[in-house]
Each structure stands twice: as structure tokens, then as C-alpha cells.
């Protein structure tokens, strides 16, 4: 591996208890990624340009964590044991816990592209997956944990906004059209409902349509890093691709600039909310 798996954007303003991440916008396909399917199919699995859309959070005092490796190489938003047994050339050394999505070929390491085309020409040795875990997956989660822990140490609390993009429709017909944003807090288990409501309210005040936990509740990142009882809030934010890109050509369209500006303003408003809620430790110590 000759690339850094993670990029960290440190705050360019006074830090606030906010971490923002994008685990699926990585564009690097490592040299040892011996895929057999067409590269354009793999690129369709990326959350294209989300890293650019959310980078402005650093201006509000957030730490921004960005994956550089492609999602199809290894998916940082899946559990380490969420592996498809059909992908393996030999048994995994410990028990696996594949989800339904993984058994369809879309797990920690994909067996199939979106179209159902196999990613690889042959099964993968377990050592290959372990190498990806060690070189990319674990450093990503370690970077998130370090950033969150630092803010908890500074402020006693931290909010993680885990950013993704979603297809504009789930199928055919008007009812399949998705809202502008979907918030996922795993039914309130990864984030205090008051923070989820505040995020929803900011976006709605900006004129956007927002849904909660439908169809996305949040997966491994918010599950692992969201511990509200410890002051660690984690909320998944899904952005509708129709707002900023052509979903067929994977190119930005004219809405990209406005959405990026709106998201920068969104993070500024959220940072102000979090800043206003920071306990006055000096006063408490008197």
C-alpha cells in the first residue's frame, strides 16, 4: 500500500465537539485490488464527492475524517465479521455474522457489483481480507475514535455526523422518490433524540425535506461510535444524489455549489448549537 488510507481535516476555527466523516467517498483503488469487473461499475458504489460537500465543516470547528480507499475495496461501515462466506477461498478463522445484505454479495468486502456482476474472478484468501482490515479499515476507525475521544476530553461530549449519499429513488413511481436527506440514529440508540431533532430542524429551515430512520437507520459507524450515555452522539446523514450530481454519468451538476454552501452553513449552525451547550467548567469548578 503506497497511499494514506485516511485524511484528517483539522478545524480551521475554534474547535467544537463535532466530528464529521465520509467513509464511502474514497477514490483510490489500491494496486493489490485484483478486481475482474469493469472499473466504472465499481465507481458506481462510491458516495461520489461527499468528501468535498462536507469539507466545510472544518471551518465551523469540526474535525473531518475522510476515507481515501474505495468502498468496494473494504467498507468501513460494516462490522469486521460481516463477511460473505461465499467470497472466501478458505474458512475464516473465527465465526462470522453476515447480514442479509452481505449474503446478497454487498458486505464488508463486496462479492458482487451493484449490477450483480462478480467483483472477482475467484474467491479471496482470508489473508487478503485481513490485510485490508489492518491497512485501511482499522486505521479509519482508529482515526474516528481518536478524534471523538479528543473532543470528549476537551468538552465532555462529542457529536459525530457520519455522511453518505443515496440514490434518488428506491424503485419506480412517485412513491419511490426519496427525500433530500435521511437521518439515521438507529431508532434513538446512537444519538440523543434532541440532537437528531436539531439536525432535522436546521435542514428543514433551509428548505430541505428530511426523513428519519427510513430507509436508512445507520450501520456500523454510528453503532460503534454512538454511545449517548457516555456523551458520544452519532448520527448518519444520507444526502440525495439528485441534489448535486448526474447519477448516470457520475458528474457534478449545477446544484453542487449550492449544496456545498448549504452544508457548510448547516455545520456552522450545528456547531453553534453544540457550542451553546458546552458546560461552563470554570463556573462549575467555583
N, C-alpha and C positions, 0 to 999 in steps of 0.2 A: 504494500500500500504506500503510495507516494503522495497522498493528499491528507489534509487535516479533515477529519470527519465532522467536526463541529466548528462553527463560527460564533463567537460571542460579541455582541454589540453592547458595550458598557454605556451607562447613562451619560448623556451629554448635558444634563441638567441635574439639579439636586436629586439624589436618589429617593425613590418612594418604594413602599413594599409591594412591588409589582414586577413579575417576570412574565414575559411573552415568548412563546416558542412556535416554531413551524417545523414539524418533523418530516413532512412529506414533500417539501419543495426542492429537495436536493436534485442537482442536475449532473452529478458525477457518476459515471458508470465505470467502476474500477476495472483495471486490466485483467483481473482474475475472474471477472463476471462472465463466465463462458456460456452466455445465453445463445439459444438456437433460433429464437423467434425474431421477427423484424424489429429493429430499434424503435420505429415510430409507434408500434403497439405498446412497447414498454413506456414510452414517454407519455402516453395517454393516462398512465397510472399516477403521474406526478400531480401534486397540487400546484400547478404552474403559477409562478410569480407571487405566491403568498408571502414569501420572504421579503419581496420588495414592497408589498402592500402594508406590511406590519412594521417595517424597519423604523418608521417614525415614532414608534413607542419609546425609543431611546431618548428622543427629545423631551419626553414627558417625565423622564427619570426612571424608566424601566430598564431592566436588563433583558436583552433579546437573545434567545438561543436558537440557532438555525442549523438544521442538518444539511450537510453537503452531499452525502451519499444518496443515491437514488432509492426511493421507497421500494422498488421491485428487487433491489439487492438484498435489503433486510428492512423490515418495517418496525420502526421504533415504537409504534402504537399497538403492538401486540405483545403478549406475555412471552417469556423465554421458552415456556413449554408448549406454546400454541403452534405446534409443528404438525404438518400433514404427514402421516406415516408413509403414504404413497410416494412422497418425494424422496425418501431415504433409500440409499443403496445398502444400508445395514441398520440394525436396530439402534435406536437412541439409547444411551447408557442408563437413563433414568426414565420413570414413567412420564408419558406425555398427556396433555389435556387439550386436544384440539377442539376448537369451537366449530359450530355448524358452518360458518363462513370458511374456515380453514379446510374443512373436508370437501368444500367446493373448489379448493385449489388456491385460496386467497389468504393464506396465513402469514406467519412471521417471515417466511421465505416463500414467495409465490411459486406454485407449481404450474399455474395457468395464467395467461394474459386475460384481460377483460373479455376478449372475444372467445375465450375457450381454447385458444391456441397454446400448446405446451411451451413453457419458457425454455426448458432444457431438452437436449436430445437424449439424455439418460439421467437416472437417479443420481442424487448428490451424496457423497460420503459425509457422514456426520461431522468429520473433522472440518469440512468446508464450512458448514453452518456455524460450528463453534468458533472458527476463525473470524467470521463476520460479527458474531456476538462480541468477541473480545476486541476487535478493531474498530467497530462502528457503534453497535447498539449500546454496549455498556458505557463507553465514553459519553454518549449522548445523555443517557440517564444520569450519569455522574455529574455532568455539567449542569443539568437541571437541578439536581439535588444540592449541589454546591451553591448555585445562585439563590435558591429558595432559602437554604439554611442561613446564608449570609444576611438576607433581609429579615428573617425571623430573629436572628441575633441582634440586628440593629433596631428593629421596630416592635418585636414581639409578635409579629404576624406577617403574612405574605399572601398575595393572590397570584395565581398562575392562570393566564389565559392561553389555552392551547389551540392554535389556529390552523384551520384546514379549509379546503374548498370542496364544494359538492356540485354534482351535475344539476342543471337547472330543472330537470324533470325526472321523475321516477318511472315513467312509462308514457302511455298515450292518453290524450284527452286533457281537458282543462283542470280536472281534479289532481292530475299528476304534477302540475306546476308547483314547484317548491317556493317557499318564502325567500326573502333576501338573506336572512340569517337564521340559523338554528342553534340554540344554546343547549348544551348537554351537561347536566350536573348529576347524572346517574340517579335521578329521582330524589335529589336533595342530599345524597350521601357524600358527594365530593366537594360540595360548596354550600355555604350558608345561604338559604333562600333569599335573604335580604340582599346579598351581593348579586345573586342571579337576577333579582328584580331590578336592581340598579343598572346593571348592564343592559337589560331589556329596555328599560325606560330611556336610557341615553340614546340607544339606536332608534327607538320609536320616535323620540323627539326630533331626530334627524330626518324622519320621514320614511324609515325602512320598516318592512314587515318582518316580524320576528316570531318564531315558534320555539317551544320549549320541549326538549326530550323527544321530539317526533320529527323525523325518523331516527335521529342520532342522539343517544343518551351519553356518549362519552365512552372511551375504551381504556386501554392500559395506562396511558399517561395520566389522565385525571384520576383513575382508580388508584394508581401507585402513589401519586404525589398529593392527592387531595385528602387531607386529614383535618377537617374543620375543628375537631376537638382539641387539636394542637395549634390552632391558628394558621393552618395551611389550607387555603381555599384553592380549588382547581376547577376551572370551567372550560368546557370545549366550545369553541366558536367556529361554526361552519359558515363559509361565505359562498353565496350562489355565484357560480362562474359566469352566468349571463350578465352580471353587473360589470364585468371588466374584460372578458375575453371571448373570442370565437371558439366554441367548443369543438368544432371540426378541424380548423387549421391550427389550433393551439397558439393563436396570436392575440396580443392585446388589441382591444378596440378603443374607441374614443372615450369610453366610460372609465378607463383605467385611472387616469389622472384624478378625476373627481373622487373615485372611491378611495384612492390612496390618501388624498387630502382629508376626506371624511373620517377615515380610520385613524389618521394622526390626531384629528380633533377628538375623536372618540376616546383614544387613550389618554389625551390630556384631561378630558372631563373625568374619566375614571381615576386617574392619578390624583386629581384634586379631591375627589370623594375619599380616596384612601388616605390622603394627607390629612384631611379634616378629622379622620377617625383615629389617628395615631395617639395613643395615650401620652399625656404630658408627664413624662417620667420625672422631670425635675420637680414638678408640683407634687407628684405622688410621693417623692422622697422627703418632702418637707415635714 
